[in-house]
Amino acid sequence: MAGCCHRLRLDDSARDDARQRLRSVRGHVDGILRMLDQEDTYCVDVLKQVKAVQGALDRVGGLVLRAHLRDHVTTANERGDVEEMVEELMEVLKYR
């Protein structure tokens, strides 16, 4: 399947939310990199920033997953690709 016929369908609000979260992630990662260059950085401060990045990425993943379920999985039976959809989701979800 790998996206041959399916496209990301996020409504404008979800797409804007995802973009904003990813920009925030970029800023947090830049901050973490700066923290690693400083000798007086406290480990827990780095861990907090890493956790913030993970949370933001999880929320973006949730937005994309919701769109996929709504727009592709629910119509799999009509297209006749239920097993492909199940396998695809099982593969993706093992990384969550």
C-alpha positions in Angstrom: 0.0 0.0 0.0 2.6 2.5 1.2 0.6 5.5 0.1 0.2 4.7 -3.6 -3.4 5.8 -3.7 -3.9 7.5 -0.3 -3.1 11.0 0.6 -2.9 12.8 3.9 -6.2 14.4 4.6 -6.0 16.7 7.5 -8.6 19.4 7.9 -7.1 22.9 8.0 -7.3 23.2 11.7 -5.6 19.9 12.3 -2.9 20.7 9.7 -2.2 24.1 11.4 -2.1 22.4 14.8 0.4 19.8 13.5 2.6 22.5 11.9 2.6 24.6 15.0 3.5 21.6 17.2 6.3 20.5 14.8 7.7 24.1 14.8 7.7 23.9 18.6 9.5 20.6 18.4 12.2 22.1 16.2 12.7 24.9 18.7 12.9 22.4 21.6 15.4 20.2 19.8 17.5 23.3 19.0 17.3 24.2 22.7 18.4 20.6 23.7 21.3 20.8 21.4 22.4 24.1 23.0 21.9 22.6 26.5 24.3 19.7 25.5 27.0 22.3 24.6 26.8 23.8 28.1 28.8 22.1 30.8 26.5 23.3 33.6 23.3 21.9 32.2 21.3 19.8 34.7 20.3 16.3 33.4 16.7 16.7 34.5 16.4 19.9 32.5 17.4 18.0 29.4 15.0 15.1 30.2 12.1 17.6 30.6 12.8 19.0 27.2 13.1 15.6 25.6 9.8 14.6 27.2 8.2 17.8 25.8 9.4 16.9 22.3 8.1 13.3 22.7 4.7 14.6 23.8 4.4 17.0 20.9 5.4 14.3 18.4 2.8 11.9 20.0 0.1 14.6 19.5 1.1 15.1 15.9 1.0 11.3 15.4 -2.4 11.2 17.0 -3.7 13.8 14.5 -2.4 11.9 11.6 -3.7 8.6 12.9 -7.1 10.0 13.5 -7.2 11.3 9.9 -6.0 7.9 8.6 -8.6 6.0 10.5 -11.4 8.4 9.4 -10.5 8.7 5.8 -8.8 5.4 4.9 -9.5 2.6 7.4 -13.2 3.1 7.5 -13.5 2.8 3.8 -11.1 -0.2 3.4 -14.0 -2.7 3.1 -15.4 -0.8 0.1 -12.0 -0.8 -1.6 -11.3 -4.4 -0.7 -8.1 -3.8 1.1 -9.0 -4.5 4.7 -6.1 -6.9 5.3 -3.6 -4.5 3.8 -4.9 -1.7 6.1 -4.7 -4.0 9.1 -1.2 -5.0 8.3 -0.1 -1.4 7.7 -1.6 -0.2 11.0 -0.1 -3.1 12.9 3.3 -2.2 11.5 3.0 1.4 12.4 1.5 0.9 15.8 4.4 -1.4 16.9 6.5 1.8 17.0 4.1 3.8 19.2 
